[in-house]
C-alpha cells in the first residue's frame, strides 16, 4: 500500500501482518497481506464529527428525478446517502467521486415482502437502485411516497480502516495454500484453518462500509454477483466465475442497524458491488445488489 494509506490504517494493518506471521509461512504471509485494501467504515456520529453519510430519513433528489420504483411492486425504500466529498480519500478507490452524493434505495414495504430482491433472479434487480447526484445539482427534500414509512435518520461519520479479503475467496485461498487450494474445505491445511479461525474471531462485526473488501456473512459476495451475471445454469466450478468475480468491487455495504430500524432478513447485510470501469464512468445504475443473512 502507498505510504499515505499506511499512515491512516497502521494499527489494523500491523495487527493483520502479525496474525499472518504467526500462522503462515513467510511467503504466504507476505502475499496475503498484499491483498489488504483500505476502506471507509461508517460509524455513528457524535459531537462535532462531520457527517459523511446518513441512514434513513428523506433523500435530497434532483428536481427532475422521480422517486425510484420497482415496476409492478411500488416505490423503493430510501436506505442511505453518502456524501462523497466528506469521505477520506485514502480510504476509497482513486476512481471514487470526489464530490456529489450517492443515494441507495432498496425493496420497500409496499408488498409486505411478497416479492424479494434476489441477485440470482434478474427480474428482481429493479428492486435496488443507486443514484448519483453531482455536486451543484439543484435538489429538494423528497417526501416519502404513501405506503412507505421512512427509516429513522441516523448520522454516520467516516474513518479509514484496513479491510481483509474473505478467506474463502479463491484469490485469498490460493494465496494461503500456495495455489493448491483443495476442492474439499475439510482438506484445508491445519495452519491455514487456524489462521482463518483467528481472522473470524477478530472480525465479528460487519458494519457499514464504503469500498475495500466486503465483509460477507456467508461467503464471497463477488461470486454471487458473478454467478448472476453469467446465468443461473452456470456451474459453480466454471472457471469463468473466477474471472467475472474479480471484475466486481464493493461500492457500499449497509448492515442491519437497530437505531435506523433496519433489519435485512435475520440480522443481514446489503452489498452493492460495481465494476471499476463503471465506477470511473459514474455509471452507478450498473451497480448490483446482493444480500446475506445468518
N, C-alpha and C positions, 0 to 999 in steps of 0.2 A: 504493500500500500504506500502511496505517496506520504512524505513526512508530515504534510499538513493534516492529513486524515488521522495518522497515528497519534498526533498530539491531542486529538479530541476523543479518542477511544482507547487510550493507553491501558487503562485499568482492565477493561474487559479483554482486550487483545492479549495482554500478558497472561491473564488468567487462562485463556484458551491455549496459549502456547505452552504453559506449564502443564496443563492437563494432557495435552497431546504428547509432550515429552515424557510424562510419567507412564503412559500406557503404550506408546507406539515406538517402533524403530525410528531412528533419527531421520532417515529419508522420508518415510511416510508422514512423520510429524510435520516436517517442513512443507511437504506437498499439500497436506490437509490445511495447515494454517494459511497457505497461499490462496485457498479458496474463500477465505473470510471476506465479507463485504461490509462497508459501512451502511448504516441505515438511520432513519429518523424514528425515534419512538415518540408517540404522542401520549403525554401524561396529563393527569388532572392539573389544571392551572390554579394557582393560588397567589394572593397578594399582587405584586407588581409584575409578575411574569407575563410576557407578551403572549397573546392568544394566537396560536398557529393554526388551529382547527376547531371545529365545533361539531358536536354530535347533536342531532335533532334540531328542534326549533323550526323556523321557516326560512327558506332559502332566498337569496337575492338573485332573481332571474332577470336576464335582459328583457327589455320592453317587448321585443318581437319574438320571444320564446314562450311557448305554452308549456304548462306543467306536463312532464313526461308521463305517458300512459302505456300500458300493455294492452294492445288491441284485444277487445272482447273480454278483458279482465279488469279494466279500470285503471285509475291513476296509481302511480307508484308512490311508495313512501319515501320521504326525504330522509336520508341516513346521516350524511356528513358533508361538511365543506372544509376544504383545505386551502389556506392562504399561502400560495407558493412563495411569495416574497419573504415570508417570515421563517420559512424552513431554513435550517443551517445548510449551506451549500456543501459543506464537507460530508454531509450525510446522504446526499442524493446523487444520482447519476448526472454527469455534466449536461446531458440532453434534457433533463427535467426543466420545466418552465421556471424562469427566474421571477416571474410576476404572474398576476392573474389568479383565478380561483378555480378549483376543481370541485364539482358538485356530484355527489353519489346518491343514486336512487335505486331502490330495490322493491321487489314484490310487496304490494301494500296489503291492507287488512280487508279490502272490499269483499273478497270472496271467502273469507274465513278459512284460508288455507286450502280451498278446493283445488286450486292449481298451484303447482310448485315449480320454482325455477330450478332446473336440473341441467348441469352443463352437458350431460350426455344426450339431452334432447334439444336439438337445435330450435325446435318450435317454441321453446320457453326462453330463449336468450333475450327476447324483448322485455323480459321481466326484470332486467337490470340495466342501468344506464349510467354513463359518466358524461357530464357536460363540462366543457372548459369555457370559462368566461374571461376573455383577455382583459388586461388592465386598461382602464379608461372607458370600458363599456358602460353605457347608461343602464342602470339596474333599478329594480324596485322590489320590496319585500312581497313575495308571492303568498297569497292566502292558501292555506291547506284545503284541498278540494273536499267537498261534502262527502261524508262517509269515511274519511280518514281522520285519525286522531294523531296530531303531531307528537313525536317523541319529545320528552323534556330536553331543554337546551343544556348542554354540558360543554364548558370551555376547556380546551386542551392546549398545553404548551409543548414545545418540541425540544428534544435532546438527541444529540448524535450518539450512537452506540455502535457496537460491532455485532454483526449478525453471522450466524453459522449456517452452513448447508445442512439440510436434513441428512442424518447418517445413512438413510436408506435410499437417498437419491443415487442413481447409478454412478454419476461422476464422483460423488463423495465415497461411495462404497468401493469403486475401482481404486481410488487413492489409498484407502485404508487397507485394501487387500493386495496391493501391488498388481492390480489389473487382473486378479484371479478370483473375483467375487463368485462364490458358489451359488448355484441356482436355488438350492435349498437353504433358507435362512437359518435352519438348525445347524448347518455346517460352517457358520461363521466362526473364524478362529477365536479362541477364548480371550486373547488380549484385545481383539477388536470389539468383541461383545462387552468386555469390561469398560472399554472406552465409551461405547455407545450408552451404556448404563450410566456412566458418570456424567455424560452430556445431558441425558434426560433428567437426571436428578438435579442438575444445576439450572435447568431451563423448564420450569413448571408453569410459567406464566406466558400466555400467548400475547395478549395486549394489542393495542392499536399501533400500527406501523406504516411508514411510507418507505418504499424501496428496500434494497438489501435482499437477503434470503427470507422467504416466507417462514413463519413458524407454524407448521401444519399440526393438525390434531390427529390425523390418521394417514400419514404418508405424504409423499411429494405431490403438491398441488399442480406442479407443472405437467405431470403425466396425466392428470385428469383433463386438463385443457388440451394437451396433445392428442389424447385418445378421442376427444370430442371433435377435434378438427379433422382428424383422419377418418373418422366414421365409426359407428358402433360395431361394425363387423371386423374391425382391426384386431388382430390377436395382440395380446399384451407382450408377447415375445417378438413382435415385429420390430426389427432394428430401426424402422422409420420413426418409431416412438421416441427413441433416444434423440434423434436429430430434431424432431419437432419440439420436444420438451425443452431443449436448450435454446430455442428461439423465443422463449417467453420469460419475462422478468416480472417481479412483483411491482405493481403500481401502489396498492394500498391494501391493508387488511384491517377490518373493523371487528373487534371482538365483542362477545356478549358483555353488556355493561349495565349494571344494576342502577346506577344513577340516571342513565338515559332510558331505563326501562326497555332495553333491547335484549332480546333473547333469541338466538339463532339455533333452532332445534333444541337439543339438550346441551346448553352452555357451549354452543359452537361459535364459529368464526366465518366471516365473509372475506373472500380473497378476490381482488380484481387484479388480473395479470394483463400485460400488454407486450407486444413485440417492440424491441428497441427502435426499429425504424418508424413505427407508428408513434412512439413516444417523441422522437425527434421531430416528426412532422406534425405534431399536435393532433393526431387522428385518434382522439380518445374514444370516439364511437366504436373503434375496433377493439377496445378492451373487453375481456371476457371475465365472467364471474363464475367461481365455484365456491362451494361452502362445505364445511365439515363440522361434525359434532361428535361427541363421545358416544 
